[in-house]
Amino acid sequence: MAAVEGTTSAPPPVLLRRSPRPKMKASRGRTTYPRLLAPVNLPIQPVTQIPPKLTGPDVPAAPSPPASEPSPAIKVEIYDDPEICTFCDDGGQSILTCEGICHRHFHAKKEDVAEAIGCRTLKYTTNRLENIEKFVCDNCKRGSHQCFICGKLGVSRGEQPEVYLCGVTSCRKLYHPDCILKHQDIPEADQYVKRITNGTMKLHCPRHRCDTCKTEDMTPGQLVQCRRCPRAWHNDCLKDFERSGELPTTVIWEHDNYKYIYCRNHVIIPTIQAPKRDHVRFPRGKFPVYITS
């Protein structure tokens, strides 16, 4: 084979047999060079002297690498209600949490709830439960929610809603403005309703004010709340039965960091230690289904 231009002729190199090995792909960003089949005399570059390392107060310091930005903190939303079933007020397995505005919790399957509890559940099958990617209850799908005072369904979307979400961030209860007026004394009631309906003021429900001392507390878990109506107390205020008007036999239930009761306005059924479980209503027929992404 002819020598590369600019070099003298030389005998061909001796080719050594090597054991075979698999071919390797070149890494991205690395330059590959062809194998030379003949020796090449490359010019030798002179070695330049490496300057000594400069030190002293007049020498500017090397720039520091830019500090990495801290990763954004994960925002954890805390709500007013414990993670117990809306139907039966008990915890356990197969609890589904609605990802709509109500953020309620439901038992999904009959098989996962003790028969003694008597929960109606969502009656889902195991297959249906396993294939749920995002659970949204029928009320949130159809934009129809119950007023937490009267229990009636009302439109909760659109330009003319009938029920309004409480303005406290942690609260997911909805109300008719007129029902709020019947439940607590509000001055200038007509103006109050008007401001709620035209969107110039947020509705704040009674669940965030102690029914005895009348002090407001918006922190989730600080007040003992009734599970069936918007009454609430500080723990000590509730136990002052002469002032609170509640019965000394009132049971204070606890789940995680939440305390709740069934107040004197609800008749307790001894076998289930709770009021009759007919308080949850889902919309039917006339309410359109909204697509929830």
N, C-alpha and C positions, 0 to 999 in steps of 0.2 A: 504494500500500500504506500502511496506517495506520502512524503512528510508534509507537515503543515508548513505553509509558506513562511519564510524567514528563519527556518531552522535547517540544520545539516541533516543529511541522510543518516539513518541509524538502522541497525538490524531489528527486525520485528521482535516484539516482546514475547517471552515464553508464556503461553496460556496454561494456567493451572486448573485442573478439574476440581470443582467444588461440589459439596453435597447440595442437592436441590433444596430450596426453601421457598415458601410461598411468596408471591409478589405482594408488595405493600404499596398502598396508595399514598401519594404525597399529601401531607397535611396542608390544609388551606392556609394561604399566606406564606408558605415556604417555597423558595425558588429551587427548582431541580435543574441539574446540569447533565448534559450527555456524557457518556463514558468515552474517554479518549483511547483510541486504539493504537496511538503512537505517542512516544514521549514528546513533550513540548518544553522548550526552554523559555520560561517566563522571566521577564525582567525583575530583578530584586530591588524593591524600594528601600531607600536608606531609612534607618531608624532615627526618628527625631527624638530629641531629648524631652523627657516628660518634665514639665515645670514643677518645682516644689509646691507643696500645698501651702496656700497662703493662710496665715492666722493673724490674729490681732484685733484690736478694737475697731480699726478702720475698715476691716473687711466686712462687707454686708453679709448678713446671715442668709443661708439658703432658704428660699420660701417654703413655708410649711405646706404640706398637702392639704387641700380643702377638707374641712370637717364634714363628715357625712351627716346629712340631715336626719334627725330622729324619725323613725317610722311613726306614722299617725296612730294615735291611740284608738283602740276599738271602742266605739260608743255602745254602751250597754243600756238599753231602755228598761226602766223599772216602772211597773204598773201598780195600781192600787190593790188589785185583787190577787190572792194566793193562787197557785197553780193547782186548783181543784176543779172538779167537774161542775159545769153550770147546772146540770140536771140534778145531781144528788149531793153536791157539796163534799165529795170525798175525793181522795187522790187515787193512787194505784197505777196500774199499767195502762198502756194504749191510750194515753191522754193526747188528744190532738188540740193544738192551739190554732185558732183562726188567725190568718195573716191579713184579715180585713181590718176595718176601723174598730170593731168591737173587742178584738183580742181576747175572746172568751176561750175557755178550755172545755173539752168534751171527752167523755169516755167513748171510744170508737166501737168496741166489740162487747157483746154480751158475755162471751167466754172469759173475758179478763176482769169481770166484776163479780164479787161474791153475791150469791142469790139473795142473801139477807139484806144487802144494801138496796136492792130493788130499783136500780138505775135503768131508765129507759134506753140509754145509750143512742148512738147514731145508727146502730144495727149494721155496721159495716162487716163485710166478710174479710177474712185474712188476705185474700188476693187483692181486694180493693184497697185495703190499708197499705199493703206493701207497694202498690203502684202509685200512691199519692206523692207528687212532687211538691205541691203547694196546696195547703188546705184553706179554703175560704168557705165560711158557713153560708147557708141560704139567705140569711138576712143581709149579709154584706154583698152577696152576689146580686140580689134584687134591689138593693138600696131601700130596704124597709126594716126599721128597727122598732123595738118596743120602748115606750116611755117607762122609765124605771119607777115612776110613781103610780100611774094608772094601769100600766101593763098593756095598753092598746098599741097596735102597730101603726106606724106613721111613716110617710115618705121621708127619707133622710138625704136625698140627693136632688140635684136640679136647682132651678131658680126659685122655687117656692117650696122648700122643705117644711114638713110638719113637726118633726122632732129635731133637736139640735144637740150636738155633742158638747159635753162639758168642756169649758175652756182650760181647765187644769190639765197640764200635759200628761200626767200619770193616770188620769181618769178616762174610762172608756164608756161611761154611761150617757144615755141620750134622754131628752125630756121634751115634753110640750111646754112652752113658756108659761101658759096659763096654769099648768099643773104645779110649776115652781111657785107661782103666786099663792096657790092654795096651801102649799106646804110651809111657807115661811112669810113673815111680814116684810114686804118690800115697799118703800115709799115710792110715790109716783108710778104706780103699777102700769098704767097705760104707756108711759114713756119707756119704761123698762122693756115691755114686750116689743114696742116699736124699734128700739135700738137693737134688740136681739134679732128681729126678723130682717132688718135692713143691713145687718152685718157691721154696725158701728160699735158693737159691744159684745163681748163673749159672755156666755152663760156660765155661771159658777154654781155648782150644785151644793146642797147642804151636807154632803158626805165629808166635806173638808172643814167643818166647823163643829166644835163640841156642842152637843145639844144641851148641856148643863151650864157650862161656864161661858159659852158663846165665843170662845177663842178659836180663831182659824188656824189650821195646821195642814199645809199642803204636802208634807213629807209622807211618802207611802209607808204604811205600817205603823204610823204614830198614833192613829186613832183606832178604837175598836168599832168596826162598822157592822151594821146589820146587813145580812145577805139578801134580804128581800125588799128593803126600802132604804132611802137615802138618809138614815139617821146614824149618828156617830158620836162617840164619847172618848175622852181621855180615860184610861183604865181606872184611875182613882175617882174621877167624876162619876163614872158608871156605877162603881161600888158604893157610892154615897146614895143609897137607894131612896132616901127621903127626898133628895133633890132631883135625882134622875127620873124618879117615878118607875124605874124598872123593878122587877121582882127579885127578891133575894135568891130565888131558885134558878135565876137565869144562868145558863151554862155559857162560859166563855171558851170557845173553841180556839185552837191554835194550830197553825200550819206554817212551818218555816219561821219567819219573823212577823207573821201576820196574826192578829187576833180578830175574831168575828163572833157575832151572836145572831140569834133570831129575837128581835125585840118583842115587847108585850103586845104589839099590834098583830101578831101572827100566832095562830093556834098551833101548838105543838102536838104532833101525833106520837104517842109514847113508843110505839113499835119501831119507829125510825128516828126518834128524837129530833124531828125537824117538821116544818110545816108541810102541808100537802104539796106534792111535786107537780103542780099544774101551771107553773109560772112561766114556762118557756114556750113562745109561739114563733113558728116559722111562717113566712108569707106563702100564699098560694095564689095561683091564677092571675089576678089582675096586676100583680107587680111584675114588670119586665125583668129579664135576666141581664145584668150588666157583665160585660167581658172584663175580667180582672187579670191584668198582666202580672 
